[in-house]
């Protein structure tokens, strides 16, 4: 990546739209109060976003990643966050040795 | 790029489509799509940071990301969110991101394929751990199932970055349909 004008333009553009999404919710939420079904849906936004980001890595990469994810889910039921990450990484390295 | 944008998933997506000449519009649009979820995250944090000064909010939300947003949401289950907690976390996150991505840019060539070390999977494992922290029973289960299926299908058929938006909307819709009429 060379530091040309389009490169700088793209990075500035990325920075502007990103900051807009980050503070946009502050103004948008002040005007909206959720109740009932809408509140239930709003409360699950976190889980929905997180799952959507990783779903392709877990479900469409290969059997090693899918099985490692299942092992990680089991670990997440009782271990602290940092241990969950270590279990997941070790599992995927070992599984890839046998499956690729 | 890391210093001004500071958004991992969007930066990875941008690098994927980076080329010569630089497709500026496509890069900015893909960044907007990947980061649309920030809108939902800052909206969910808005009532929890209502006591913050305006400057504290504008500064703290500059580095709002999946990780510090998730930790903030977990924190408010136990005690109110303070500016000190939120801004310190944001500062650590920002410093780390800029430092390690700069190091990566210089050292990347020597490390070889990060897949060999399983480093690419650390992100996935971290997210699984974070989702477990959000677990509320049935409504979370329906969000996770719907989002996972919709996101995987969207990824295979339409490609990145559409899977994030489509998966999220599917999860929200599923919870809305499954939820009882009365507020819990």
Interface residues (C-beta under 8 A of the other chain):
Chain A: X1 X4 X6 X7 X9 X10 X11 X12 X13 X14 X15 X17 X18 X19 X21 X22 X23 X24 X25 X26 X28 X29 X30 X32 X35 X36 X37 X38 X39 X40 X41 X42 X43 X44 X45 X46 X47 X48 X49 X50 X51 X52 X53 X54 X55 X56 X57 X58 X59 X60 X65 X68 X69 X72 X73 X76 X77 X81 X84 X85 X87 X88 X89 X90 X92 X93 X96
Chain B: X1 X4 X5 X6 X7 X9 X10 X11 X14 X18 X21 X22 X24 X27 X28 X31 X32 X35 X36 X37 X38 X39 X40 X41 X42 X43 X44 X45 X46 X47 X49 X57 X58 X61 X62 X64 X66 X69 X70 X73 X115 X116 X117 X118 X119 X120 X121 X122 X123 X124 X125 X126 X127 X128 X129 X130 X131 X132 X133 X134 X135 X136 X139 X140 X142 X143 X144 X146 X147 X148 X149 X150 X151 X152 X155 X156 X160 X163 X164 X165 X166 X167 X168 X170 X171 X172 X173 X175 X176 X179 X180 X181 X182 X183 X184
